[in-house]
């Protein structure tokens, strides 16, 4: 089975940590690897129809410190349709409306040529590149230049329509937004983790050592890592089957479905939503008579799910008892629906 990896952060970051672990997934997906990133408005795609294990090109990328971006998309391939060749190696790239779109897919779509194409045509033989060309044609036909919430919902419908004909986990980006869709049947999994300062020590799951993220991360760095399977010992969350999540600058700006919440998470989320002012971690601890560490864990989970944000005026990290929070504006309608609030 192919595997996917993506990053979305609020600043340009280096991908060495995540890609170091992800590279090992090439042992069981030996038919190609590829990485796409955006040094500026233009995308760079580097790929090879060979295993990432032992690749000299991959070694060079790992040692090249100038590779940085707010968005990364990576893929390791186990060929299911199409020969092992550069033209069939993910990610794929096309230009539309002055933006470089990049796409990677895990799964198999049957009878894929039933979907119409426009001016975008595949070069290789894969169903993946074909449906990418189909999606771009549909985006062009809709006239999407600047993405809106209505466009996100429309794109979700397009993914669901494709998903009816097979398995579909995919990553799409235009350099501003990162779109991540998980198969309706939960095929092969798709997970995500949020990272923000203060960072913790983590164990790399496919490597035999632990690393302190606080020592290698910029204090202002915040964002998400998405992968088919968790890469580290952190608390990764699963996508809901059939869900589309859209990220921009390391923040979730759209979810087609709300994540599962514990009763404690619901209570804290409601408290934050109904407060006329930003709410501090200390206030949450006091309101629910919770130990500060327990309240902190609830806040971390709500941050990871993209439902709340820390106030940018804070002079402390998110885990400080003086850190303050509010609900994520793009998701407030969904949050209100979840909480059964009648907000005028």
C-alpha atoms as a printed R data frame, in Angstrom:
    type eleno elety resid chain resno       x      y       z
1   ATOM     1    CA   UNK     A     1   0.000  0.000   0.000
2   ATOM     2    CA   UNK     A     2   1.265  3.491  -0.821
3   ATOM     3    CA   UNK     A     3   1.658  5.992   2.009
4   ATOM     4    CA   UNK     A     4   1.179  9.753   2.264
5   ATOM     5    CA   UNK     A     5   2.813 12.537   4.258
6   ATOM     6    CA   UNK     A     6   2.020 16.252   4.447
7   ATOM     7    CA   UNK     A     7   2.997 19.276   6.521
8   ATOM     8    CA   UNK     A     8   1.223 22.616   6.944
9   ATOM     9    CA   UNK     A     9   2.879 25.228   9.189
10  ATOM    10    CA   UNK     A    10   2.616 28.928   9.942
11  ATOM    11    CA   UNK     A    11   6.191 29.522   8.755
12  ATOM    12    CA   UNK     A    12   8.678 27.831   6.476
13  ATOM    13    CA   UNK     A    13  10.015 24.722   8.185
14  ATOM    14    CA   UNK     A    14  12.511 21.988   7.409
15  ATOM    15    CA   UNK     A    15  11.063 18.535   6.808
16  ATOM    16    CA   UNK     A    16  14.014 16.442   7.981
17  ATOM    17    CA   UNK     A    17  12.417 14.967  11.107
18  ATOM    18    CA   UNK     A    18   9.194 13.774   9.490
19  ATOM    19    CA   UNK     A    19  10.814 12.646   6.266
20  ATOM    20    CA   UNK     A    20  13.482 10.706   8.162
21  ATOM    21    CA   UNK     A    21  10.810  8.434   9.614
22  ATOM    22    CA   UNK     A    22   8.618  8.446   6.514
23  ATOM    23    CA   UNK     A    23  11.546  7.268   4.410
24  ATOM    24    CA   UNK     A    24  11.466  3.924   6.199
25  ATOM    25    CA   UNK     A    25   7.984  3.315   4.788
26  ATOM    26    CA   UNK     A    26   9.734  2.879   1.445
27  ATOM    27    CA   UNK     A    27  10.825 -0.582   2.568
28  ATOM    28    CA   UNK     A    28   7.337 -1.914   1.820
29  ATOM    29    CA   UNK     A    29   6.576  0.674  -0.870
30  ATOM    30    CA   UNK     A    30   9.691  0.333  -3.070
31  ATOM    31    CA   UNK     A    31   8.373  1.450  -6.456
32  ATOM    32    CA   UNK     A    32   8.936  5.191  -6.148
33  ATOM    33    CA   UNK     A    33   9.079  8.194  -3.866
34  ATOM    34    CA   UNK     A    34   8.444 11.880  -4.290
35  ATOM    35    CA   UNK     A    35   8.417 15.144  -2.358
36  ATOM    36    CA   UNK     A    36   6.742 18.435  -3.282
37  ATOM    37    CA   UNK     A    37   7.198 21.774  -1.551
38  ATOM    38    CA   UNK     A    38   6.792 25.504  -2.162
39  ATOM    39    CA   UNK     A    39   9.915 27.663  -1.687
40  ATOM    40    CA   UNK     A    40   7.713 30.542  -2.942
41  ATOM    41    CA   UNK     A    41   4.577 30.620  -5.120
42  ATOM    42    CA   UNK     A    42   6.070 27.945  -7.390
43  ATOM    43    CA   UNK     A    43   6.191 24.281  -6.428
44  ATOM    44    CA   UNK     A    44   9.258 22.050  -6.586
45  ATOM    45    CA   UNK     A    45   8.670 18.334  -7.145
46  ATOM    46    CA   UNK     A    46  11.548 15.910  -6.669
47  ATOM    47    CA   UNK     A    47  10.822 12.238  -7.286
48  ATOM    48    CA   UNK     A    48  12.366  8.978  -8.369
49  ATOM    49    CA   UNK     A    49  10.893  5.653  -9.605
50  ATOM    50    CA   UNK     A    50  12.915  3.684  -7.062
51  ATOM    51    CA   UNK     A    51  12.919  2.898  -3.368
52  ATOM    52    CA   UNK     A    52  13.640  5.746  -0.968
53  ATOM    53    CA   UNK     A    53  15.837  3.328   0.975
54  ATOM    54    CA   UNK     A    54  19.417  3.802  -0.174
55  ATOM    55    CA   UNK     A    55  18.526  6.513  -2.685
56  ATOM    56    CA   UNK     A    56  21.427  8.930  -3.229
57  ATOM    57    CA   UNK     A    57  18.981 11.625  -4.313
58  ATOM    58    CA   UNK     A    58  17.010 11.172  -1.096
59  ATOM    59    CA   UNK     A    59  20.275 11.315   0.870
60  ATOM    60    CA   UNK     A    60  21.091 14.627  -0.786
61  ATOM    61    CA   UNK     A    61  17.689 16.088   0.161
62  ATOM    62    CA   UNK     A    62  18.173 14.980   3.756
63  ATOM    63    CA   UNK     A    63  21.516 16.770   3.918
64  ATOM    64    CA   UNK     A    64  20.455 19.922   2.032
65  ATOM    65    CA   UNK     A    65  19.557 22.527   4.651
66  ATOM    66    CA   UNK     A    66  17.984 24.978   2.187
67  ATOM    67    CA   UNK     A    67  14.826 22.905   1.692
68  ATOM    68    CA   UNK     A    68  12.067 24.695   3.618
69  ATOM    69    CA   UNK     A    69   8.397 25.429   3.035
70  ATOM    70    CA   UNK     A    70   5.094 26.030   4.794
71  ATOM    71    CA   UNK     A    71   3.635 23.064   2.872
72  ATOM    72    CA   UNK     A    72   5.131 19.672   2.046
73  ATOM    73    CA   UNK     A    73   3.538 16.687   0.313
74  ATOM    74    CA   UNK     A    74   5.348 13.345   0.093
75  ATOM    75    CA   UNK     A    75   4.475  9.877  -1.210
76  ATOM    76    CA   UNK     A    76   6.014  6.402  -1.333
77  ATOM    77    CA   UNK     A    77   4.628  4.089  -4.008
78  ATOM    78    CA   UNK     A    78   3.703  0.454  -4.279
79  ATOM    79    CA   UNK     A    79   2.684  0.164  -7.930
80  ATOM    80    CA   UNK     A    80  -0.875 -1.071  -8.521
81  ATOM    81    CA   UNK     A    81  -1.526  0.452 -11.957
82  ATOM    82    CA   UNK     A    82   1.105  1.610 -14.437
83  ATOM    83    CA   UNK     A    83   4.738  0.619 -14.800
84  ATOM    84    CA   UNK     A    84   7.484  1.684 -12.419
85  ATOM    85    CA   UNK     A    85   8.492  4.897 -14.157
86  ATOM    86    CA   UNK     A    86   9.038  8.581 -13.454
87  ATOM    87    CA   UNK     A    87   5.795  9.497 -15.234
88  ATOM    88    CA   UNK     A    88   3.830  7.315 -12.804
89  ATOM    89    CA   UNK     A    89   5.566  8.500  -9.640
90  ATOM    90    CA   UNK     A    90   3.742 10.830  -7.236
91  ATOM    91    CA   UNK     A    91   3.315 13.723  -6.535
92  ATOM    92    CA   UNK     A    92   1.954 15.111  -9.814
93  ATOM    93    CA   UNK     A    93   1.985 18.816 -10.685
94  ATOM    94    CA   UNK     A    94   0.017 21.117 -12.999
95  ATOM    95    CA   UNK     A    95  -0.481 24.889 -13.255
96  ATOM    96    CA   UNK     A    96  -3.957 26.421 -12.966
97  ATOM    97    CA   UNK     A    97  -4.764 30.138 -12.684
98  ATOM    98    CA   UNK     A    98  -1.140 31.018 -11.967
99  ATOM    99    CA   UNK     A    99  -0.837 28.469  -9.153
100 ATOM   100    CA   UNK     A   100   1.057 25.198  -9.076
101 ATOM   101    CA   UNK     A   101  -1.272 22.430  -7.923
102 ATOM   102    CA   UNK     A   102   0.313 19.278  -6.478
103 ATOM   103    CA   UNK     A   103  -1.461 15.966  -5.891
104 ATOM   104    CA   UNK     A   104  -0.697 12.579  -4.322
105 ATOM   105    CA   UNK     A   105  -3.045  9.606  -3.933
106 ATOM   106    CA   UNK     A   106  -3.197  6.374  -1.971
107 ATOM   107    CA   UNK     A   107  -5.764  3.830  -3.199
108 ATOM   108    CA   UNK     A   108  -7.245  2.580  -6.443
109 ATOM   109    CA   UNK     A   109 -10.121  4.074  -8.457
110 ATOM   110    CA   UNK     A   110 -11.985  1.671 -10.745
111 ATOM   111    CA   UNK     A   111 -13.411  2.681 -14.112
112 ATOM   112    CA   UNK     A   112 -11.692  6.037 -13.673
113 ATOM   113    CA   UNK     A   113 -11.949  7.017 -17.323
114 ATOM   114    CA   UNK     A   114 -15.675  7.589 -16.819
115 ATOM   115    CA   UNK     A   115 -14.703 10.955 -15.318
116 ATOM   116    CA   UNK     A   116 -14.433 13.722 -17.903
117 ATOM   117    CA   UNK     A   117 -11.261 15.627 -18.640
118 ATOM   118    CA   UNK     A   118 -10.793 19.162 -19.884
119 ATOM   119    CA   UNK     A   119  -7.545 20.635 -21.091
120 ATOM   120    CA   UNK     A   120  -5.520 18.774 -18.454
121 ATOM   121    CA   UNK     A   121  -4.297 15.396 -19.707
122 ATOM   122    CA   UNK     A   122  -2.340 12.653 -17.934
123 ATOM   123    CA   UNK     A   123   1.164 11.798 -19.101
124 ATOM   124    CA   UNK     A   124   1.466  8.470 -17.310
125 ATOM   125    CA   UNK     A   125  -0.781  5.442 -16.899
126 ATOM   126    CA   UNK     A   126  -2.080  5.776 -13.352
127 ATOM   127    CA   UNK     A   127  -5.612  6.325 -12.137
128 ATOM   128    CA   UNK     A   128  -4.108  8.838  -9.704
129 ATOM   129    CA   UNK     A   129  -2.812 11.237 -12.336
130 ATOM   130    CA   UNK     A   130  -6.030 10.853 -14.332
131 ATOM   131    CA   UNK     A   131  -8.284 11.848 -11.403
132 ATOM   132    CA   UNK     A   132  -5.931 14.739 -10.625
133 ATOM   133    CA   UNK     A   133  -6.440 16.019 -14.172
134 ATOM   134    CA   UNK     A   134 -10.189 15.501 -13.752
135 ATOM   135    CA   UNK     A   135 -10.228 17.481 -10.493
136 ATOM   136    CA   UNK     A   136  -8.289 20.356 -12.034
137 ATOM   137    CA   UNK     A   137 -10.688 20.443 -14.961
138 ATOM   138    CA   UNK     A   138 -13.613 20.595 -12.533
139 ATOM   139    CA   UNK     A   139 -11.936 23.351 -10.489
140 ATOM   140    CA   UNK     A   140 -11.360 25.336 -13.682
141 ATOM   141    CA   UNK     A   141 -14.911 24.717 -14.858
142 ATOM   142    CA   UNK     A   142 -16.253 25.999 -11.514
143 ATOM   143    CA   UNK     A   143 -14.106 29.123 -11.853
144 ATOM   144    CA   UNK     A   144 -12.262 28.776  -8.557
145 ATOM   145    CA   UNK     A   145  -9.549 31.420  -8.299
146 ATOM   146    CA   UNK     A   146  -9.667 32.227  -4.574
147 ATOM   147    CA   UNK     A   147 -11.004 29.350  -2.478
148 ATOM   148    CA   UNK     A   148 -14.092 29.890  -0.276
149 ATOM   149    CA   UNK     A   149 -15.972 27.728   2.235
150 ATOM   150    CA   UNK     A   150 -18.534 26.972  -0.454
151 ATOM   151    CA   UNK     A   151 -15.710 25.807  -2.722
152 ATOM   152    CA   UNK     A   152 -14.328 23.581   0.043
153 ATOM   153    CA   UNK     A   153 -17.739 21.940   0.435
154 ATOM   154    CA   UNK     A   154 -18.014 21.523  -3.336
155 ATOM   155    CA   UNK     A   155 -14.549 19.904  -3.505
156 ATOM   156    CA   UNK     A   156 -15.540 17.524  -0.714
157 ATOM   157    CA   UNK     A   157 -18.447 16.414  -2.892
158 ATOM   158    CA   UNK     A   158 -16.069 15.792  -5.798
159 ATOM   159    CA   UNK     A   159 -13.838 13.614  -3.623
160 ATOM   160    CA   UNK     A   160 -16.844 11.655  -2.379
161 ATOM   161    CA   UNK     A   161 -18.008 11.095  -5.978
162 ATOM   162    CA   UNK     A   162 -14.588  9.670  -6.906
163 ATOM   163    CA   UNK     A   163 -14.521  7.595  -3.730
164 ATOM   164    CA   UNK     A   164 -17.630  5.686  -4.838
165 ATOM   165    CA   UNK     A   165 -15.479  3.940  -7.426
166 ATOM   166    CA   UNK     A   166 -12.711  2.699  -5.170
167 ATOM   167    CA   UNK     A   167 -10.359  3.700  -2.389
168 ATOM   168    CA   UNK     A   168  -9.234  7.297  -2.029
169 ATOM   169    CA   UNK     A   169  -6.843  8.936   0.379
170 ATOM   170    CA   UNK     A   170  -5.339 12.020  -1.189
171 ATOM   171    CA   UNK     A   171  -3.430 15.251  -0.662
172 ATOM   172    CA   UNK     A   172  -3.863 18.346  -2.826
173 ATOM   173    CA   UNK     A   173  -2.294 21.794  -2.563
174 ATOM   174    CA   UNK     A   174  -2.167 25.057  -4.487
175 ATOM   175    CA   UNK     A   175   0.640 26.484  -2.344
176 ATOM   176    CA   UNK     A   176  -1.760 28.349  -0.053
177 ATOM   177    CA   UNK     A   177  -4.120 25.604   1.082
178 ATOM   178    CA   UNK     A   178  -3.473 21.971   1.892
179 ATOM   179    CA   UNK     A   179  -6.433 19.661   1.253
180 ATOM   180    CA   UNK     A   180  -6.422 16.225   2.914
181 ATOM   181    CA   UNK     A   181  -9.175 13.696   2.217
182 ATOM   182    CA   UNK     A   182  -9.664 10.308   3.912
183 ATOM   183    CA   UNK     A   183 -11.334  7.327   2.275
184 ATOM   184    CA   UNK     A   184 -15.035  6.797   3.098
185 ATOM   185    CA   UNK     A   185 -14.356  3.208   4.226
186 ATOM   186    CA   UNK     A   186 -11.299  4.172   6.259
187 ATOM   187    CA   UNK     A   187  -8.956  2.453   3.808
188 ATOM   188    CA   UNK     A   188  -5.324  2.336   4.987
189 ATOM   189    CA   UNK     A   189  -5.843  5.126   7.556
190 ATOM   190    CA   UNK     A   190  -5.009  8.816   7.686
191 ATOM   191    CA   UNK     A   191  -3.780 10.582  10.829
192 ATOM   192    CA   UNK     A   192  -2.703 14.006  11.996
193 ATOM   193    CA   UNK     A   193  -0.855 15.630  14.882
194 ATOM   194    CA   UNK     A   194  -0.584 19.277  15.973
195 ATOM   195    CA   UNK     A   195   2.717 20.779  17.111
196 ATOM   196    CA   UNK     A   196   3.228 24.041  18.952
197 ATOM   197    CA   UNK     A   197   5.630 25.469  21.513
198 ATOM   198    CA   UNK     A   198   6.532 24.339  24.104
199 ATOM   199    CA   UNK     A   199   7.505 21.175  22.285
200 ATOM   200    CA   UNK     A   200   8.035 17.798  23.913
201 ATOM   201    CA   UNK     A   201  10.383 14.868  23.559
202 ATOM   202    CA   UNK     A   202   9.171 12.299  21.045
203 ATOM   203    CA   UNK     A   203  10.215  8.828  20.006
204 ATOM   204    CA   UNK     A   204  10.514  8.178  16.286
205 ATOM   205    CA   UNK     A   205   8.476  5.014  15.715
206 ATOM   206    CA   UNK     A   206  10.628  3.521  12.950
207 ATOM   207    CA   UNK     A   207  13.916  4.685  14.461
208 ATOM   208    CA   UNK     A   208  15.569  3.636  17.691
209 ATOM   209    CA   UNK     A   209  15.979  6.998  19.379
210 ATOM   210    CA   UNK     A   210  14.184  9.881  21.047
211 ATOM   211    CA   UNK     A   211  14.466 13.540  20.094
212 ATOM   212    CA   UNK     A   212  13.648 16.732  21.995
213 ATOM   213    CA   UNK     A   213  11.617 18.884  19.615
214 ATOM   214    CA   UNK     A   214  12.235 21.922  21.821
215 ATOM   215    CA   UNK     A   215  15.895 21.841  20.800
216 ATOM   216    CA   UNK     A   216  15.264 21.850  17.029
217 ATOM   217    CA   UNK     A   217  12.030 23.832  16.584
218 ATOM   218    CA   UNK     A   218  11.506 27.589  16.321
219 ATOM   219    CA   UNK     A   219   9.465 28.788  19.358
220 ATOM   220    CA   UNK     A   220   6.991 30.483  16.996
221 ATOM   221    CA   UNK     A   221   6.416 27.387  14.885
222 ATOM   222    CA   UNK     A   222   2.892 25.908  14.847
223 ATOM   223    CA   UNK     A   223   1.223 23.497  12.507
224 ATOM   224    CA   UNK     A   224   0.181 20.003  11.514
225 ATOM   225    CA   UNK     A   225   1.773 16.822  10.251
226 ATOM   226    CA   UNK     A   226  -0.476 14.392   8.355
227 ATOM   227    CA   UNK     A   227   0.511 10.799   7.608
228 ATOM   228    CA   UNK     A   228  -1.048  7.521   6.596
229 ATOM   229    CA   UNK     A   229   0.247  6.015   9.827
230 ATOM   230    CA   UNK     A   230   1.675  7.819  12.892
231 ATOM   231    CA   UNK     A   231   5.391  8.593  12.684
232 ATOM   232    CA   UNK     A   232   6.127  9.411  16.329
233 ATOM   233    CA   UNK     A   233   5.044  8.615  19.891
234 ATOM   234    CA   UNK     A   234   2.876 11.753  19.996
235 ATOM   235    CA   UNK     A   235  -0.913 11.474  20.296
236 ATOM   236    CA   UNK     A   236  -1.948 11.273  16.634
237 ATOM   237    CA   UNK     A   237  -5.636 11.594  15.790
238 ATOM   238    CA   UNK     A   238  -7.486  9.735  13.049
239 ATOM   239    CA   UNK     A   239  -9.397 11.436  10.269
240 ATOM   240    CA   UNK     A   240 -13.088 10.564  10.152
241 ATOM   241    CA   UNK     A   241 -13.773  8.300   7.140
242 ATOM   242    CA   UNK     A   242 -14.969 10.429   4.227
243 ATOM   243    CA   UNK     A   243 -13.644 13.631   5.814
244 ATOM   244    CA   UNK     A   244 -11.986 16.559   4.069
245 ATOM   245    CA   UNK     A   245  -9.758 18.803   6.174
246 ATOM   246    CA   UNK     A   246  -8.400 22.055   4.729
247 ATOM   247    CA   UNK     A   247  -5.385 23.773   6.276
248 ATOM   248    CA   UNK     A   248  -3.803 27.158   5.703
249 ATOM   249    CA   UNK     A   249  -0.657 28.470   7.404
250 ATOM   250    CA   UNK     A   250  -0.707 25.653   9.920
251 ATOM   251    CA   UNK     A   251  -4.356 26.097  10.936
252 ATOM   252    CA   UNK     A   252  -7.489 24.101  10.138
253 ATOM   253    CA   UNK     A   253  -9.875 26.371   8.229
254 ATOM   254    CA   UNK     A   254 -12.443 23.775   7.159
255 ATOM   255    CA   UNK     A   255 -13.635 20.364   8.296
256 ATOM   256    CA   UNK     A   256 -16.398 18.516   6.475
257 ATOM   257    CA   UNK     A   257 -17.227 16.711   9.722
258 ATOM   258    CA   UNK     A   258 -16.514 17.451  13.351
259 ATOM   259    CA   UNK     A   259 -14.121 15.238  15.324
260 ATOM   260    CA   UNK     A   260 -15.280 13.127  18.234
261 ATOM   261    CA   UNK     A   261 -15.128 14.953  21.564
262 ATOM   262    CA   UNK     A   262 -15.154 13.702  25.124
263 ATOM   263    CA   UNK     A   263 -17.684 15.182  27.559
264 ATOM   264    CA   UNK     A   264 -14.889 17.199  29.138
265 ATOM   265    CA   UNK     A   265 -13.850 18.582  25.764
266 ATOM   266    CA   UNK     A   266 -17.455 19.545  25.006
267 ATOM   267    CA   UNK     A   267 -17.795 21.342  28.362
268 ATOM   268    CA   UNK     A   268 -14.568 23.297  27.956
269 ATOM   269    CA   UNK     A   269 -15.335 24.137  24.330
270 ATOM   270    CA   UNK     A   270 -18.776 25.425  25.335
271 ATOM   271    CA   UNK     A   271 -17.258 27.502  28.148
272 ATOM   272    CA   UNK     A   272 -14.821 29.123  25.721
273 ATOM   273    CA   UNK     A   273 -17.487 29.667  23.051
274 ATOM   274    CA   UNK     A   274 -19.983 31.306  25.417
275 ATOM   275    CA   UNK     A   275 -17.456 33.564  27.125
276 ATOM   276    CA   UNK     A   276 -17.579 37.209  25.962
277 ATOM   277    CA   UNK     A   277 -13.816 37.420  26.490
278 ATOM   278    CA   UNK     A   278 -10.835 35.202  25.816
279 ATOM   279    CA   UNK     A   279 -10.524 32.395  28.357
280 ATOM   280    CA   UNK     A   280  -7.327 31.457  30.177
281 ATOM   281    CA   UNK     A   281  -6.165 28.000  31.121
282 ATOM   282    CA   UNK     A   282  -6.313 29.111  34.749
283 ATOM   283    CA   UNK     A   283  -9.993 30.081  34.365
284 ATOM   284    CA   UNK     A   284 -10.837 26.687  32.859
285 ATOM   285    CA   UNK     A   285  -9.084 24.896  35.703
286 ATOM   286    CA   UNK     A   286 -11.014 26.954  38.242
287 ATOM   287    CA   UNK     A   287 -14.410 26.710  36.488
288 ATOM   288    CA   UNK     A   288 -14.365 22.907  36.424
289 ATOM   289    CA   UNK     A   289 -12.225 22.283  39.541
290 ATOM   290    CA   UNK     A   290  -9.639 20.513  37.433
291 ATOM   291    CA   UNK     A   291  -5.934 20.112  38.197
292 ATOM   292    CA   UNK     A   292  -4.052 22.484  35.902
293 ATOM   293    CA   UNK     A   293  -2.322 19.573  34.140
294 ATOM   294    CA   UNK     A   294  -5.667 17.960  33.364
295 ATOM   295    CA   UNK     A   295  -7.088 21.230  32.018
296 ATOM   296    CA   UNK     A   296  -3.924 21.641  29.951
297 ATOM   297    CA   UNK     A   297  -4.430 18.212  28.366
298 ATOM   298    CA   UNK     A   298  -7.998 19.113  27.359
299 ATOM   299    CA   UNK     A   299  -6.782 22.355  25.783
300 ATOM   300    CA   UNK     A   300  -4.059 20.494  23.899
301 ATOM   301    CA   UNK     A   301  -6.621 18.107  22.414
302 ATOM   302    CA   UNK     A   302  -8.916 20.976  21.365
303 ATOM   303    CA   UNK     A   303  -5.955 22.773  19.783
304 ATOM   304    CA   UNK     A   304  -4.994 19.623  17.907
305 ATOM   305    CA   UNK     A   305  -8.534 19.241  16.579
306 ATOM   306    CA   UNK     A   306  -8.411 22.823  15.340
307 ATOM   307    CA   UNK     A   307 -11.436 23.933  17.369
308 ATOM   308    CA   UNK     A   308  -9.690 26.622  19.405
309 ATOM   309    CA   UNK     A   309  -6.810 29.052  18.942
310 ATOM   310    CA   UNK     A   310  -4.461 30.770  21.328
311 ATOM   311    CA   UNK     A   311  -4.708 34.550  21.399
312 ATOM   312    CA   UNK     A   312  -1.845 36.059  19.395
313 ATOM   313    CA   UNK     A   313  -1.436 38.786  22.032
314 ATOM   314    CA   UNK     A   314  -0.294 36.262  24.636
315 ATOM   315    CA   UNK     A   315   3.325 36.513  25.723
316 ATOM   316    CA   UNK     A   316   3.390 32.914  26.929
317 ATOM   317    CA   UNK     A   317   3.201 29.496  25.288
318 ATOM   318    CA   UNK     A   318  -0.066 27.596  24.973
319 ATOM   319    CA   UNK     A   319   0.651 25.403  28.023
320 ATOM   320    CA   UNK     A   320   1.057 28.335  30.452
321 ATOM   321    CA   UNK     A   321  -1.778 28.812  32.928
322 ATOM   322    CA   UNK     A   322  -1.985 32.409  31.700
323 ATOM   323    CA   UNK     A   323  -2.414 31.408  28.045
324 ATOM   324    CA   UNK     A   324  -5.789 32.495  26.632
325 ATOM   325    CA   UNK     A   325  -8.014 30.900  24.013
326 ATOM   326    CA   UNK     A   326 -11.000 31.465  21.766
327 ATOM   327    CA   UNK     A   327 -12.896 29.286  19.287
328 ATOM   328    CA   UNK     A   328 -11.534 29.012  15.751
329 ATOM   329    CA   UNK     A   329 -13.585 31.560  13.701
330 ATOM   330    CA   UNK     A   330 -13.838 29.517  10.441
331 ATOM   331    CA   UNK     A   331 -15.314 26.577  12.388
332 ATOM   332    CA   UNK     A   332 -17.752 28.456  14.643
333 ATOM   333    CA   UNK     A   333 -20.873 27.473  12.713
334 ATOM   334    CA   UNK     A   334 -19.918 23.812  13.038
335 ATOM   335    CA   UNK     A   335 -18.990 24.294  16.689
336 ATOM   336    CA   UNK     A   336 -22.325 25.967  17.404
337 ATOM   337    CA   UNK     A   337 -24.157 23.138  15.713
338 ATOM   338    CA   UNK     A   338 -22.197 20.634  17.752
339 ATOM   339    CA   UNK     A   339 -22.968 22.432  20.998
340 ATOM   340    CA   UNK     A   340 -26.637 23.068  20.062
341 ATOM   341    CA   UNK     A   341 -26.212 26.779  20.576
342 ATOM   342    CA   UNK     A   342 -28.563 29.332  19.119
343 ATOM   343    CA   UNK     A   343 -26.172 32.177  18.318
344 ATOM   344    CA   UNK     A   344 -27.738 35.317  16.885
